[in-house]
């Protein structure tokens, strides 16, 4: 070994030996002067205290803190000067281990290279008046910096490494209803002191018991384990503490953390930023305060989501500012009463919509951006949606959808069933939220149905190749370009509902839809379903029609059933069974009770017909009342169209001529559209011109004997005016004179549609042709009854057949 190396090693060995001897000497000195050293430590630590620090005992160990001296302080307490009033101890530690820098101690200063607090409780307490037990720490006066890095100058102790084990830590701010409470299983770190302040690397294992910014609303991350590594630092110039972590575990999820605490303010301000990827909705909900969690638990997302959260405020008082941004992709959203599949959207929550109005539910909002999904098989897009004022929440947004109408069946199961067609919606909506559901949404925009085939289930009406356009403008609904086809009937319509949104939910019975209708061909039998009572169908959740509903789909059944419709119709051809009308003009008003018919005009059987009346729906019978004027219709075709009006003895084949009439009648129509027997009542005035009775067998049989030389197969009646009173199954024939080519007769009595026929005929046997050239009315009247007059009666026998014989019941003049 070279001589110079031997000399260096000896010097080093001497220095080490000397240091060991000094350490041993210092250890012996401390143990020999425990009271003095304990007093020195206490007085040093008390420099910045305005209260009482007490140390029960002290032990020293040589090897534990070598080359420094390790001191274990027992039963350490720190109390402020008003402890006797509030009884909240700032620090109570059974074991307080301190490793002291030997060189600094020899100079009379304390530099703590390692500090450990075990089995302790720390509580930062502030009472309702604002007084805090942290006032035990004196305000530190700034001192000029020196270039002597080891010159302690009697300054406060500095820390190197530190650790806490089995320590409860709480910030109890009763003045502002805040409680931050943690059970520290293990927390360790290492301090560094650059010129700007200090830095610390932390390793923690902490159970969060309470992070309540407002104890009345509950705690964030309650009973969650927090573990991982963090970096913290303090800047003397800005008085700010910065904390960061790239892998902080809260519960079972890993977060990125960046936080700032501004201690330079009167009340420490803070801002905490958290980022987490792929966290489950329920896991995120468990990290929030009870008032927020209660709402979020009404919903769920089945797959993980990404969140970015900011919490900012003051440790001194008031609720914090919250801002949460979420990214949801290819997810399923569970909502009260249903679910939305294939969800993709970005969401933002903030409790400060308008600055200066506080951080509260009334000033909170949820914003949704580019929300796409499928609800009950309906795809949709909400480009921007909001829920504002969470105290009285209101939802707004722009809703778009384009889908096959068959997908609509899942929502309209008891109203309509679509088999074909497409729907397009572009709507702006606004709605209250009641029990976490949209209630009475107000909408504006357009709904289009194209090429639709559907069945309206309550009336069992089938439509095909139907299109419509619904425009919601302010409070009104405008219906354009509507094409409805049912069987062979094609209807083109435009309509309007004024005050639609005011009546839709609260008063559907006041709603009036005004239609302008045109049709080249209308077959009424294809709409016969309107005569039947509307079917009540039990749905999966509620019974439609049982009351007004705040749900827009549920309420649709009530509106269709109770709403009123005013129709102005122009139809080229109307068919009903054998009836054909042309050039029809009609004004109809449908109500919840039936149909009011106004100013109907049409052409039929080479004549015209005008009609007014109403049809009132009942459970098993539809009652009608009509006033009609018939002008110059072909009587044969007229009777054929109406199935002879129930008359069996005289049919359209027995009639010829032109009929005019005025009638005011009422009656019943069944659900099949047929007249109910014996239901007709009213009065009819009939005028026949250029008419004839053809091949009427009862008269022909009688005429073979009574008038063998007269043509009874064609009885011409140039003119006949009569009045009939209809009473159920009986037609009362008021006294009338029949003047014909075969005979004249005075007729009166009762014609029974089912039974009870009893008609009196006074028939002069004089041949009317003998008087054909006479024009004087008085002379004709005298001649009418010359000769033999037969007094006949048409009456039913025991078998119900009508037989003609002499009128034995006739009263003699």
Buried (B, 14 or more C-beta within 10 A) or exposed (E): EEEEEEEEEEEEEEEEEEEEEBBEEBBEBBBEEBEEBBEBBBEBBBEBBEBBBEBEEBEBBBEBBBBBBBBBBBEBBBBBEBBEEBEBBBBBBBBBBBBBBBEBBEEEBBBBBBBBBBEBBBBBBBBEEEBBBBBBBEEEEEEEEEEEEEEBEEBEBBBBBBBBBBBBBBBBBBBBBBBBBBBBBBBBBBBEEEEEBBBBBBBBBBBBBBBBBBBEBBBBBBEBBBBBBBBBBBBEEBBBBBBBBBEBBBBEBBBBBBBBBBBEBEBBBBBBBBBBBEBBBEBBBBBBBBEBBEBBEEBBBEEBBBBBBBBBBBBBBBBBBBBBBBEBEEBBBBBEEEBBBEBBBBBBBBBBBEEEEBBBBEBBBBBBBEBBBBBBBBBBBBEEBBBBBBEEBBBBBBBBBBBBBBBBBEBBBBBBBBBBBBBBBBBBBBBBBEEEBBBBBBBBBBBBBBEBBBBBBBBEBBBBBBBBBBBBEEBBBBBBEBBBBBBEBBBBBBBBBBBBBBBBBEEBBEBBBBBBBBBEBBBBBBBBBBBBBBEEBEBEEBEBBEEBBBBBBBBBBBBBBBBBBBBBBEBEBBBBEEBBBEBBEBBBBBBEBBBBBBEBBBBBBEBBBBBBBBBBBEEEBBBBBBBBBBBBBBBBBBBBBBBBBBBEBBBBEBBBBBBBBBBBBBBBBBBEBBBBBBBBBBBBBBBBBEBBBBEBEEBEEBBEEBBEEBEBBEBBBEBBEBBBBBBBBBBBBEEBBBBBBBBBBBBEBBBBBEEEBBBBBBBBEBBBEEBEEEEEEEEBEEBBEEEEBBBBBBBBEEEEEBEBEEBEEEEEE
